[in-house]
Amino acid sequence: MPENPTILLDEPSIKRAVSRLAHEIIERNPDLESYVFVGIRSRGVPFANRLAAKVRELGGREIPVGSIDISLYRDDVDRPSERIEATSADVPFSIDQRVVCLVDDVLATGRTLRVALDVLSGLGRLRAVQVAVLVDRGKREVPIRADYVGYNVDEGEERRVHVRVRELDGADEVALR
Amino acid sequence: MNRHVLAISDLSDEEIEEIFRQAEELELALEQRSVPRLADGSIMATLFYEPSTRTRLSFEAAMWRLGGSVISAAEMQSSSAAKGETLADTAKVVSSYADLLVLRHIWDGAARIAAEHSDVPVINAGDGSHEHPTQTLCDLYTLRRSKGTLAGLTVAIGGDLKRGRTVHSLVRALARFKVNIVIVPARGMELPEWFLRRIAEDYGYQPTIARPDDLRALARDVHALYLAPAKPHQLTLFTDTEFDLEGRLREAEPITLDALYMTRPQRERGDDAVEENTDYLRVDADTFQDPAMRHTLLMHPLPRTGEISSALDRDPRSVYFRQAANGVPVRMALVNFLLSQRARSAPAQPSRPRPIAPLTGARCANPNCITRREDVTSERRFRVHREPSGGAHLVCVYCDHETPLEVIGNRKSKHYNVFAEPMHGYLENWLRGDTLVIFDSVKQAEEAGFRPYKLGPQKAIMTAEEIAASIDELTEAMLQEITELNELVIVGVKTAGAFIARRMADRIQAARGATVDVGVVDVHGGREGVQRWGAANDEPPLQVDGRLVVLVDDVINSGWTAKDALSIVWRAGRPRAARLAVLIDRGHRQLPIKPTYVGKHLPTAPHERVRVRLRELDKQHRDTVVIYSYVDPKVAA
């Protein structure tokens, strides 16, 4: 393991990134009335909350925040008749006809988002789904993209993107290790 | 004609009475160890696609007690289901071994599929989050046995009301037997809107909704709950100061809570972390100490997960263990009822209004519906439900979920139109004339050979040569990134996408002399899994595990089709990676799907249609891509 991690984003730059994403979201969605955030546990949830707070600050509108947990969904094991039974959702509002913004910390293979799309479409008849991520590190294995990206990591980078968030890890930081 | 019990509504009031009467006799006979061998020589087959201990054991105990015998495949996942046999086939085969089939399944509406193919009566022992009628029979039986009657009782139901099939069956039955219902859902676990709407339509009844806090208040002061004099079968809950409360209290008559029915969170059907849900109703000795709850029965379908404190187990009002024990005599009575009906070869099923279910290409919106997993032979799989506004939606015959009505067509004239207000009258006429066809999308209607009513001028976008060149480019782009051709599988999205996939594989064959597997997925229902191109119906699906799947479609816009195709692939196995190739990307994305390879980017307006015509599909045409606008009543209005 390399001893010197490279810091990509520190606390102020994460704050700026969240702020920029919130601006982009407001710009692309003039009608925020039907907008909701759904964070992907664990580290997508704090970012969803921060985006909601920022949008409220900028646009004056309260946007509901839900969360889904797919950490138990095993993408790598051989289970042909698997259902999305190992996933769970805490979305205590209707998503019918809503635009759902899925929020996660890192987008890489896209497998997580693919499962998240299945979970979401099981929750109601949503109108559209957008995706906001703090870091897009490429290496896609599923044809999925993000609408709002805080920081792009070069596709050729072999080191792991490591995200820490204040709410869970005591500090805000994105590093390569 | 076999009688099946798929939902509690399959039994008439008189039949339920008869079953309860016999269950009481059998309960006594069990105590006296003198049970008549009513099922002597009969065999029950139990098919459980989902783990269950008590339901299966109680069915099997019931059959043995009646002198019958049981054959069982408890772990269906590891037997024929894993080999890809359809439920329809399994039901057909097993029904030739037995006189009665008991089915539990993970998918909503599965019991009806089994019943359609079984030669013997089918009892639904729970299908997905749909129905669990025998549990409900036990619940009603326990309630009636303890209270002597059902009509006019007041029952509160607490916990996870969103997904529990037990709860849905129960609420339906309680409403039918004129029991007052107070529902006390945990946050985020409310009864679904559509379900409440259906209860209101079917029984003219709306359950009272209370928050857990209200119920705790209720425990302290049962006078908070009153029957509204204007609507005898309707409760009113006064929790805070309301207008003319005094006057209303004088008119109203206080009632007591006859039973509190608790449920556990339905973890296996996907849910919240309940430990975190402080809102989840829990019952302990304290709650039940209140004199107002003196006669309140405490019920639970079991197993429990902490909603009811074990301190209450010895309380005479706790009837949950009796409820479980009653499962045997009630199921004995039901088994005997069905077997004797069969012996009498009773006439057709009673009292279910024949649904008007038009021909359809539409797909149920419920992702857990059996019709999305398995080919359904019947094309008539929806009822058309008219709304008071004049609009309409579809109700799945199998799982009872609602699906929006998107595109309707006329079978005779071969015209389609987007369903919107100007079409309301047509719907009625076409239904009556049995010419109505329903589609999920304009694309699906066109692939079925239907034309829009009004067309704008057509404009050719691509010629045959351009299409061929474009498919070649897609293929080349794909090959640049893929070295191991044996791990590649090209999967076309039915219908046009499948032909493009075929052509790509043919080109690889011509250029490289390598044979590439071609698969087909059908996002509009039909067979689950990735079928091999040109495969017969009984051929096993293509393996995608560890392989590189390139999905191919003709046009991408919203992205829903591509997302559904990806879901099908991932349900079929675990590909190493998936990519998406499309001939045309016309924009208007609603999902975060990005095609990996695109033949042509074509900016379009929302009311425009892009149609790829392929020679394989449309004999009069050479390959073309045309664009035209259609008159969408939604836009016109």
Interface residues (C-beta under 8 A of the other chain):
Chain A: D69 D75 D76 V77 D78 P80 S81 E82 R83 I84 E85 T87 S88 A89 D90 V91 P92 S94 L102 T109 L113 R114 V115 L117 D118 V119 S121 G122 R125 R127 A128 V129 Q130 V131 R140 E141 V142 P143 I144 R145 A146 D147
Chain B: Q77 A81 A82 I106 R187 G188 E193 E268 R269 G270 D271 D272 A273 A365 P367 N368 P404 D545 L551 A562 K563 L566 S567 W570 R571 A572 G573 R574 R576 A577 A578 R579 L580 Q590 L591 P592 I593 K594 P595 T596
